[in-house]
Amino acid sequence: MTAVPQTDAPAVGQTHLPTYDADAAPPVPRSSLGKPTLDERFALIGSWVAALALAWLITQRLLPLEGLPWFLIAWFVCGLAVNAVTASMSGGMVEVRDRVAASVVTVGAMIVGAVLVSAVVFVVVRGWRPLMHLNFFVDDMSGVGPKDPFDEGGVAHAVLGSLIQVGIAVAITLPLGVGTAVFMSEVGGRFARVVRTVVEAMTALPSIVAGLFIYTVFIVALGYPRSGLAAALAIGVMMLPIIARASDVVLRVVPGGLREASLALGASRWKTVWYVVLPTARPGLATACILGIARGIGETSPVLLTSGNAPFFVTNPTDGVMNSLPLFIYSTVRSGEPNSIARAFAAGTVLMAVVLVLFITARLIARPKKAKKVRPSRRLTGGTNRFGLNLRTADPLVEMGPVSSDGDTPYPPDSTEGAP
Amino acid sequence: MATTLPVPDTSTDVSPRRISRKSTGADAVFVQSIRVVGATVLVITGGVGIFLGWQAWPTLQHYGISFFTETTWQPEADILGIRAVLTGTICVALVAMSIAFPLALVTALYISEYAPSFLRSTLVSMVDLMAAVPSIIWGLWGYFLIMPHASELAVWLDRNFGWVPFFDVENADPNAPVVDISRYSFSMFCAGIAVAMMVLPMSCAVMRQVFSQTPPGEKEAALALGATKWGMIRAVVLPFGRGGIIGGTMLGLGRALGETIAVLLILSPSFEAKWRVLEIGGNTVSALIAGRFGDASKSQLSALLAAGFVLFIITLIVNTVAAVIVNRSRSGAGTDA
């Protein structure tokens, strides 16, 4: 490496070979390629600790910036600065940019996590006192005023109303939605394309407009009273395109080979759909439906227009006004009394618990069966369940549909797992 | 062992069997009945859209272009227009997107590139869970937890950046010894924060999905050439995911435009076409519908339906453009596998 031919070439584009420092200590071998070394970890943690001290100095001693928010902002800004300085000690501008970008991305993700946790914790804490009374879960609000103590009244009527309304909505939309999805993906043709276009367009329908539609048609034009049935129809109009589209997404990623094998064995199209396509897609369909239900149960605006607000148990959906959880929360929080607001937060906790249960059920159903036991080989089986159905790419929550329309993704989402 | 060849039977005229894709028997019943289901759904969903347009038509005809230029909503005086609510809708959506977009982008990048692999699926579930949190919960969160802090931030913004028309607040002095904080609360800014948390998980999920589709070969090539992680993200992941970033953001925008309950809870209604997002008051199309449907006569209902129709059309355009952009990026065009 010593014999470097020196030429008098122009300076532009000249290559400098690195010079070696013979006295330097031998490099420490890295334990692994992907992980940071001890030095790097020390620099990272040290930078943030230094930034914490700096932030304290700035906000508490130097500048008149009071309160926790300013302290956190100062910590973040100082952290970026100190990180940049420590990075520039060991590398150039490229390294500084890398470290700063990593900090920004990590802190941004932490903010989002903090927001989610703060929302959940805040609602539970504010609604804690009513939740401590058992009658909150079994009573209704008839005869209970906004100022009454927490050992009277409850939200059982709202829970019951929500379940009845969503139950009716699901009973209507589930067969229609899944049937339409089967039609769009299994029968096909020009008409199916028209249906798919219209259904996809109607997923853009704002929920309040769905409520206004039912209000105009069902209540004003046809003259029915506000009732649980009207609310169920409004939720149904909102949910139908969502469920149809999500189911279509799931059915489209069922491998075509399975269908062809079934048809080649002599099964009719009906039998193919019933015994091959639907069982293969069952976990995905269940996920799609449960997430649609979670969306329907939490949506306030269609219910606000159509159901009316009853403080007592109503079991007949065609018989006048009927309450539901989101509507109960909205109307009690509007009254402004501290006790009412606490009740609204408690009802919010119940609503979140219901949604959480639905959500966990959906995740358990959709979970790949073997993914936990054997680490999947990198290119072939990332996130597929035992039917070869890739549920990650067919996640119905992502309303964009499968990432690759033929269901045979060249790069499954987990294939980059081993990248450093 | 001799092999006997089959002797072709020439006595009858053999012609190839006719192959028909036409269903017979139970299959025909299945195909026809499932087609009826599809047609029903087409009628229901398409009917909503056509009904909205049909109901909106008399209003649009009656008020003409003034329906889009008038700010007030006074049906009893026969003056109404959606300029104020349309401005408010766009303002709230813009505030929401300017908060949600950077957070969604960095969260998606964190999950797909920075997070340790054992955490990744948990984080994905958390983002999905965030999408499942009902909007009324985000409304409560925004109203009770965020708004006090947000109005203080609004005072600070007005004090230091009041010369920007966006951040100006009329009839309030941010430098007064006791600032009138009520002028800074119940604003489109506060409502936008709550809406941002609703649309963030949706944008984030789309972005993450597109990022995770980045060809690993190109990422590894960038790293092998000596790129840092950020260099690899800038050179490979972001260009590859550009369609997903734009499309996910626009999908979120479509959702933000139609959001009702958080806006209704936080924003104090006023009919003024203004871009001063920090100031108290404002209105959106969906909040207008939710607030005015109860005491509306037949013609007013038609006007509300017209407003809803306009909102639906805007959302539809945004969503369609988003779908086209994401679809185009989905093919992975421009990269060799």
Interface residues (C-beta under 8 A of the other chain):
Chain A: P69 V94 E95 R97 D98 A101 A102 V104 V105 T106 G108 A109 I111 V112 G113 V115 L116 S118 A119 V120 F122 V123 R126 P175 L176 G177 G179 T180 V182 F183 M184 E186 V187 F191 A192 V194 V195 V198 V199 E200 A201 M202 T203 A204 L205 P206 S207 I208 V209 A210 L212 F213 Y215 T216 V217 V220 V237 L240 P241 A244 S268 R269 W270 V273 L291 A294 R295 I297 G298 E299 T300 S301 L304 L305 P326 I329 Y330 V333 R334 I341 A344 F345 G348 L351 M352 V355 L356 L358 F359 R363 T393 D395 L397 V398 E399 M400 V403 S404 S405 T409 P410 Y411 P413 D414 S415 T416 E417 A419 P420
Chain B: S23 G25 A26 D27 V29 F30 V31 I34 R35 V37 G38 A39 T40 V41 L42 I44 T45 G46 V48 G49 F51 L52 Q55 P102 L103 L105 V106 T107 L109 Y110 I111 S112 E113 Y114 A115 S117 R120 L123 S125 M126 V127 D128 L129 M130 A131 A132 V133 P134 S135 I136 I137 W138 L140 W141 Y143 F144 L145 H149 L153 M197 L200 M202 C204 A205 V206 Q209 V210 S212 Q213 T214 P215 P216 K219 E220 L223 T228 K229 W230 G231 I233 G247 G248 L251 G254 L257 G258 E259 T260 I261 L264 L265 S286 I289 A290 F293 K298 L301 L304 L305 G308 F309 L311 F312 T315 L316 V318 N319 T320 A323 V326 R330 G332 A337
